[in-house]
């Protein structure tokens, strides 16, 4: 459980990831809303876990992870079946999210490169898939019309960059536009 927006210490996202790296299949659930300003890179995700933020009544993520233009945000390294859901990932000096040699991960309902106020806060890249297969970026389980999953916009380079990666599903995302598609 994430109970503080502090960069570290008990109840922080950093401590939650460190715990989950030692305890497979942990769900890290946010109990607070707001912005976490990172003072250093988050630990690499090296074990199966779910990190799930909160949504407002309009379905926008209420939890912001801010790299302060100095730090990498999430790297899922060599692990499968992780879930990243309902987060704003902004101001990374690298990628908002890097899947590195990982498979069968799911990224859903995240805003990558902008916050819930629709302000651009660029990452260098939105999402990078490196040597990764069979991941799902976005979803539409009910096949609803006009439904989108992730907003990947305002990043300095590519929104989604695939390197030596195949058989990934990228669907129902808004890439390069605002949530209003402008």
C-alpha positions in Angstrom: 0.0 0.0 0.0 1.2 3.5 -0.9 0.3 5.8 2.0 2.6 8.7 1.4 3.8 10.9 -1.6 7.3 11.0 -0.1 10.2 9.9 -2.3 11.2 7.2 0.1 10.6 5.7 3.6 7.7 3.6 4.9 4.5 3.7 2.8 6.3 5.2 -0.3 6.2 3.8 -3.9 10.0 3.2 -3.7 9.6 1.1 -0.6 6.7 -0.7 -2.2 8.7 -1.7 -5.2 11.6 -2.8 -3.1 9.2 -5.0 -1.0 7.5 -6.4 -4.2 10.9 -7.2 -5.7 11.4 -9.7 -2.9 7.8 -10.9 -2.7 6.3 -12.1 -6.1 2.8 -11.1 -7.2 2.5 -8.2 -4.7 -0.2 -5.6 -5.5 1.0 -2.1 -4.8 -2.2 0.0 -4.4 -2.2 3.8 -3.9 -4.2 5.0 -0.9 -3.2 8.6 -1.5 -3.6 10.9 -4.5 -1.1 13.4 -5.8 2.4 13.8 -7.1 5.6 11.9 -6.2 8.7 13.9 -7.0 11.5 11.5 -7.4 14.9 12.4 -5.9 16.5 9.4 -7.6 15.6 6.7 -10.1 13.0 4.1 -8.9 14.3 0.6 -8.3 14.1 -1.6 -11.3 11.1 -4.0 -11.3 12.7 -7.4 -11.2 9.7 -9.5 -9.9 6.1 -9.9 -10.9 4.0 -7.1 -9.4 1.0 -4.8 -10.0 1.2 -1.1 -9.4 -2.2 0.5 -9.5 -3.1 4.1 -9.0 -6.5 5.8 -8.5 -8.9 7.5 -11.0 -11.1 10.5 -10.7 -14.8 10.4 -11.7 -13.8 11.0 -15.4 -11.4 8.1 -15.5 -8.2 10.2 -15.3 -5.2 9.0 -13.2 -4.8 10.8 -9.9 -1.3 9.6 -9.1 1.7 11.3 -10.8 5.2 10.0 -10.8 7.5 12.9 -11.7 11.2 12.2 -12.6 12.1 16.0 -12.3 13.8 15.7 -15.8 16.7 14.0 -14.0 15.5 10.4 -13.3 14.3 7.3 -15.1 10.8 6.2 -13.9 9.8 2.6 -14.3 12.0 -0.1 -15.8 10.5 -3.7 -15.9 13.7 -5.7 -16.4 13.6 -9.4 -17.4 10.3 -10.1 -15.6 6.9 -11.1 -16.9 3.2 -10.5 -16.0 3.5 -7.1 -14.4 0.7 -4.5 -14.5 1.1 -0.7 -14.5 -2.3 0.9 -14.3 -3.9 4.4 -13.6 -0.7 6.5 -13.4 0.6 9.7 -14.9 4.3 9.3 -15.8 6.1 12.6 -16.4 9.4 14.4 -16.7 11.7 11.3 -17.1 15.2 11.9 -18.6 14.7 8.6 -20.3 11.4 6.7 -20.8 8.3 7.0 -18.7 8.3 3.2 -18.9 11.0 0.8 -20.2 10.2 -2.8 -20.8 13.6 -4.5 -21.0 13.7 -8.2 -21.9 10.2 -8.6 -20.5 7.0 -10.3 -21.7 3.3 -10.5 -20.9 3.1 -7.2 -19.1 0.1 -4.9 -19.2 0.1 -1.1 -19.3 -3.4 0.3 -19.0 -5.1 3.7 -18.4 -1.8 5.6 -17.9 -1.1 9.2 -19.1 2.5 9.2 -20.2 4.0 12.7 -21.0 1.1 14.7 -19.6 -0.7 15.0 -16.3 -4.4 14.8 -15.5 -4.7 18.6 -16.0 -3.6 18.0 -19.6 -0.4 19.9 -19.1 2.6 18.6 -21.1 5.4 17.3 -18.9 7.7 15.5 -21.4 9.6 12.4 -21.0 12.4 11.7 -23.4 10.4 8.7 -24.7 6.9 7.7 -23.6 7.4 3.9 -23.6 10.4 1.8 -24.9 10.1 -1.9 -25.5 13.5 -3.4 -25.8 13.9 -7.1 -26.6 10.4 -7.6 -25.3 7.5 -9.7 -26.6 3.8 -10.4 -26.0 3.1 -7.2 -23.9 -0.2 -5.3 -24.0 -0.1 -1.5 -24.1 -3.8 -0.4 -23.9 -6.9 -2.5 -23.8 -10.6 -2.4 -24.5 -12.1 -5.4 -22.8 -15.7 -4.4 -23.5 -15.0 -3.3 -27.1 -16.5 0.1 -26.3 -16.6 2.7 -29.1 -14.7 5.9 -28.4 -12.8 4.2 -25.5 -9.1 4.8 -25.1 -6.7 3.2 -22.7 -3.5 5.2 -22.5 -2.7 8.8 -23.4 0.9 8.9 -24.7 1.5 12.5 -25.7 4.0 15.4 -25.4 7.1 13.2 -25.2 10.3 14.6 -26.7 11.1 11.7 -29.0 8.8 8.7 -29.8 5.6 8.0 -27.9 6.2 4.2 -28.2 9.6 3.0 -29.4 10.1 -0.7 -30.2 13.7 -2.1 -30.5 14.1 -5.8 -31.3 10.5 -6.4 -30.0 7.7 -8.3 -31.6 4.2 -9.7 -31.0 3.2 -6.9 -28.7 -0.4 -5.6 -28.7 -0.7 -1.8 -28.9 -4.4 -0.9 -29.0 -6.9 1.8 -28.1 -4.3 4.4 -27.1 -4.2 8.1 -28.0 -0.6 8.7 -29.1 0.6 12.2 -29.9 -2.7 13.9 -29.2 -4.5 15.2 -26.1 -7.3 13.2 -24.6 -9.7 15.3 -26.7 -7.8 14.2 -29.8 -6.6 17.7 -30.7 
